[in-house]
């Protein structure tokens, strides 16, 4: 992945995290969490120094 694609994926993860916090439907929250985990795993494969957001 290019540096631009990696940044876009980090932005997408942040957007999904925001949605996960806002959603009230438990199924939607579960699905969003699964999507976030998949995106983060892919990002870790492509950028080994990435450890996720500092919450």
Helices and strands as residue ranges (DSSP letters): H 3-22, H 26-46
